[in-house]
Amino acid sequence: MIPRIYIPGDSGALALGAEKVAKAIAGELAERGIEAKIVRNGSRGAYFLEPMVEVATANGRVAYGPVKPSDVKSLFDGGFLTGGHHKRWLGTPDKIPFLAKQTRLTFARCGVTDPLSLESYKKHGGLNGLTNALALTPADIVAQVTESGLRGRGGAGFPTGIKWKTVLDTAGDRKYIVCNADEGDSGTFADRMIMEGDPFVLIEGMTIAGIATGATKGFVYVRSEYPHAVAAMNKAVEIARKAGVLGASVLGSPYAFDMEIRVGAGAYVCGEETALLDSLEGKRGMVRAKPPLPAHKGLFGKPTVINNVISLASVPIIMDKGAAFYKDFGMGRSRGTIPIQIAGNVKYAGLFEAAFGMTLGEIIDDIGGGTATGRPVKAVQVGGPLGAYFPRALFDTPFDYEAFAAKDGLIGHAGIVVFDDTADMLKQARFAMEFCAIESCGKCTPCRIGSTRGVETIDRIVAGIEPEKNLALVTDLCNTMKFGSLCALGGFTPYPVMSSITHFPDDFKPAPVRVAAE
């Protein structure tokens, strides 16, 4: 039996040196005259252990990490190919604490399978959901997705089934499925992990969405900063098309569905669904006024489903295991699992998939291990650059859409960025306003002008100019932006600004006047 060695080709692992490790292992195999197969899998998401190399042994897979090129020779000397012990030995991957505590549904295959092997995908349950969907009517598929409680994982949390039913019930000579893969939030990488580590699950989810709503064409809108994801998706689409998963007859059925990968130019506002549609149509990405909703008049004026990568990638497990199975996870109106992305100043950075309901404190302290610097946690920002900053006093908040909203926060795309006690929250508030000013499409006045005036006003606070008066002005600006902006860019910028002012008031006080020593 030829040994199989798994080395991640995921962007995160590559950034940490996986390519050099792969070359070193290939070189060592050649030098020793050993025949082995190297599989470039996706990452399992435990980035603090990357590059994590795994070898398939008679007793199952054994992991080693983080592996450096300088470790490779001693790995082979220590019986690496048969799971021998080494200073980098981690044991069975599934038993690594960070991974063992997870509930992997959407990410069950990430790091396990060969991302571009359809056979490997099917061997691990792939296409079961699509096969089941083909035996149902479109209305029954929509009903099952609705019953599962799946909500948009891109940030809005809108019920996926309702969006699909609207498109199904809307007449149109052509309908589209658009996947929003413009993952622009700070500290987020779940979409990228799926596209690079399990691209067929996204293709399967989009195909099911097409069958359910009567759409025959799909587009994946990927940000230009994700070249590896773009390459993986293009290859996967080609493989799926040749295998009959995509095309004029999906798996031999009467249904047709095909898809393309499109690359965006890099505007944050194109993560907003209507600006994304404009960009897809070849226009400058600018937010559209609603109504009409994209479900009625979306891409090229046709009924369009727009869902995030994780929303669509969650559909196959629902169609495979059933709505009741998926709905059994979570709390309140937040059902299923959520891929929590832990980043920033944190000891154990990575993706942690779990059912809704864990508290923020459990995620930061127990899963993330606190700060990487060892200093106290001062704040965590949940939901990207437009998310609120939560202090430790709010760490008892359950990870749930409604629970976060009740504390003036938002889950967004479930990215968490951790800050220790050296963070200056006045600077973070300024950054939020500056970010909005730079990324605004300019269509509405509250966002375009409000964010610019916000930066100017916060600069006056920094300079100690009438701090109380200018704090009141920032608050008024935030109120105008929150309720007057056309989309979430201007509407959510007040979250990081006002949470900084509310929870960290000391950072907004004028610096003490230093009296020169006489």
Steps between C-alpha positions, in 0.01 A plus 500: 500500500643836394514746794281808470628827641257791541651850480258798492495716188263743673601870487535525877732199514696628198551832677651305789744308282310193376651518150855485635403205719345321201816548294716379788286185544502431124878543498545267796281234337710519182828489690393193697344333196159475667184492289217696659202710390485861616145636524459878523193514721326801652576620851297368794502857628732465801736763364715511813609146401563573132670374298339181638613191310307175524592148397256214442614195701356155563347642820356813340636846433769651721573874508819696553527874540588771469760345269801696377720398206781441751282235672455282193819290518445416869134419426606229255771379738235461770268282292274780379335285231374251760394761756821497702546741790676831447506838672236614246277196555135593566335159477159435348377829344142456624627476858694827497306703764428796269347263241347246737275763661342602169172398335605472137210495256578752227877453543493122553723433198739797529849366560379143459445453126689586185318825405508428127409131509132445432545136601640605837210743537241229431678254729443745788130561437524745215208523252263319741312825552473572129384145429227535764400842366454362149235262636294793638301781344653850511236606753589203725871593489417859597275374781779283638752785497241726665425239768871461578513858626805581287568872495742702289853449630631808320392731780136596454362176643199505264315165476634318194175313430296821478743646247487182291118485512478859378712416195311173440168685505620785276444453128803545276632365170843472666601477865839510665685375808772740611748394766648790694861394561624857545628422849624845598455507877811515717577172674286287267613208286218242509391560140858467380548178695194344335599607149855375542435198721160366387390680181255229392276566801444856375430373150254245641327763713464741208365224277237408760407870525462514123273195487295633793433841344499433128837667441723352230811714537719583796786742566755496780625853565846466658725779621821552300709448814411128490699366200533149646125480563428622147731234354350222715141597414571520127658154503216356711234643267677346201519161675133518605394591149688205347343266758148617421445671834463824305359549152187442296401193704610508865589140594282379212191690619273735301653795688768723346746704702843642423721759664794735456761658728532879481769708670421836658735798490530533877236743631368427850158640411463226236433264789159672513274297273376771265845658455625148427235462229606827338861380500397166348320689225822686418404827668662690784391331823243733655216421735152487347191636668244238606237410387521323267665218692759287317263203547260681264742696281861410560778411257418645156154579638413133553389322822822422692597309813802660668651290778832492678746208451429345842123526453518307173762255628270414792215394271642156399513379863136611547389314190708196599412469871167682502367829636435358848863383531637846420242688705590295806819703535501859628275720713199727455464607138866425431503141380777273381870568529709811441869509396652735757824653376732593786775747409700795624701494822398147598696189597307242297391667176286308256155392388276337760167359377245459775128522564367845585488564874857501630577814699753752377709428809515129421613577146772747601632341820437126462527454124726791407716470812502874574747740343821397325687764699376363832357840592134544604234512228372855470252469214380269226346616176241261362363537148784662307597869477136602550452285811475627856786476749397294802679532836545208739183611681302371199682168465196316636315583174400182312611476138153556356363761258234633735721490812765713328242742361363546853847621607532735199731260322489278196637159409556589136714238328605366844850642496646582842806723540658508846679802654705510820516786752745703291232579239392863471126498436497865395730401212277202422196730480689729265600202287134398462405844371804517271427152364144605416622820334747310280266214408177699452354472149394863542137453403341620826588811699492357858770245414709711259505823700422367848806274511731780380364740762531218753875470438541878531300512824689211660827669404386803699433273799850354463640853496306583819282762329164532678481122566152497654350709220667288232399172666139621485552586132641149426196348670268715289689407183471131588128533551462663157715236331324209671151600394570696181751290307390304197687182597678333789839664433385837630223349712730272701806726534342648816528157670879502549505875566221513759604176671849645546355816652252309717721220633840671508428861604843545660664474160305805386606726787761768429856394582622651832672833460866444573656778710861557405740445789643826627 
